[in-house]
């Protein structure tokens, strides 16, 4: 069931129409993207045991990983919707940017 980024982007285009989200504006999508990034950060914080709150969900390692994966999927969903809204082929843009990045000299982390 592996899909390309382009196939995922087309899928999001279709389901957003089916679910009635085609009227979502670019500023609204940015807000949703920031919200999903925050949820992803919170799950990462839980996994890393960083400043755990007393009311945080207590999950085993595998369940935490599943939760983080779901938040990553939500983030990707909104990013793909945003790309659709501004008519960007995200897969094409990804590979174009990788060509640029591959020509750079990167300092390695110690």
C-alpha positions as CSV (number, residue, x, y, z in Angstrom):
1,X,0.0,0.0,0.0
2,X,3.0,2.3,-0.5
3,X,2.0,5.6,-2.2
4,X,4.1,8.3,-3.7
5,X,3.8,11.8,-2.4
6,X,1.9,12.8,-5.5
7,X,-0.6,10.0,-4.9
8,X,-1.1,11.1,-1.3
9,X,-1.6,14.6,-2.4
10,X,-4.3,13.5,-4.9
11,X,-5.9,11.4,-2.2
12,X,-6.1,14.4,0.1
13,X,-7.5,16.5,-2.7
14,X,-10.3,14.0,-3.2
15,X,-11.1,13.4,0.5
16,X,-11.1,17.1,1.3
17,X,-13.8,17.5,-1.4
18,X,-15.8,14.6,0.0
19,X,-15.5,15.9,3.6
20,X,-16.5,19.5,2.6
21,X,-13.1,21.1,3.3
22,X,-12.5,22.6,-0.1
23,X,-13.4,26.0,1.2
24,X,-10.6,26.0,3.8
25,X,-8.5,29.1,3.3
26,X,-4.7,29.3,3.1
27,X,-4.5,31.1,6.5
28,X,-6.8,28.5,8.1
29,X,-4.6,25.7,6.8
30,X,-1.5,27.4,8.3
31,X,-3.2,27.6,11.6
32,X,-4.2,23.9,11.3
33,X,-0.6,23.0,10.4
34,X,0.8,24.8,13.4
35,X,-1.7,23.1,15.6
36,X,-0.7,19.7,14.3
37,X,3.0,20.5,14.7
38,X,2.3,21.4,18.3
39,X,0.5,18.1,18.9
40,X,3.4,16.3,17.2
41,X,5.9,18.2,19.5
42,X,3.8,17.3,22.6
43,X,3.9,13.6,21.7
44,X,7.7,13.8,21.1
45,X,8.0,15.5,24.5
46,X,6.1,12.6,26.1
47,X,8.3,10.0,24.4
48,X,11.4,11.8,25.6
49,X,10.0,12.2,29.1
50,X,10.6,16.0,28.9
51,X,8.6,17.9,31.5
52,X,5.8,15.3,31.7
53,X,2.7,16.8,33.2
54,X,0.8,14.9,35.9
55,X,-2.3,14.7,33.6
56,X,-0.4,13.4,30.6
57,X,-1.5,10.1,29.1
58,X,0.6,7.3,30.4
59,X,1.3,4.9,27.5
60,X,3.8,2.2,26.9
61,X,6.6,2.8,24.4
62,X,4.9,1.2,21.4
63,X,1.6,3.1,22.1
64,X,3.5,6.3,22.3
65,X,5.2,5.6,19.0
66,X,1.7,4.9,17.5
67,X,0.4,8.3,18.8
68,X,3.4,10.2,17.5
69,X,2.9,8.5,14.1
70,X,-0.7,9.6,14.1
71,X,0.3,13.2,14.8
72,X,2.9,13.0,12.0
73,X,0.1,11.7,9.7
74,X,-2.2,14.6,10.7
75,X,0.6,17.1,10.0
76,X,1.3,15.5,6.6
77,X,-2.4,15.6,5.8
78,X,-2.6,19.4,6.4
79,X,0.7,20.0,4.6
80,X,-0.6,18.2,1.5
81,X,-3.9,20.1,1.7
82,X,-1.9,23.4,1.8
83,X,0.2,22.3,-1.2
84,X,-3.1,21.6,-3.1
85,X,-4.6,24.9,-2.1
86,X,-1.6,26.9,-3.5
87,X,-1.2,24.5,-6.5
88,X,2.2,23.1,-5.6
89,X,3.3,19.7,-6.7
90,X,5.0,18.8,-3.4
91,X,6.7,15.6,-4.8
92,X,8.3,17.6,-7.6
93,X,9.3,20.4,-5.2
94,X,10.8,17.9,-2.8
95,X,13.1,16.3,-5.5
96,X,14.0,19.7,-6.9
97,X,15.1,20.9,-3.4
98,X,17.0,17.6,-2.8
99,X,19.0,18.3,-6.0
100,X,19.9,21.7,-4.5
101,X,20.7,20.2,-1.1
102,X,22.9,17.5,-2.6
103,X,25.2,20.1,-3.9
104,X,25.7,21.7,-0.5
105,X,28.5,20.9,1.9
106,X,27.0,19.8,5.2
107,X,28.7,20.0,8.6
108,X,28.3,16.7,10.4
109,X,27.0,16.7,14.0
110,X,29.6,15.4,16.5
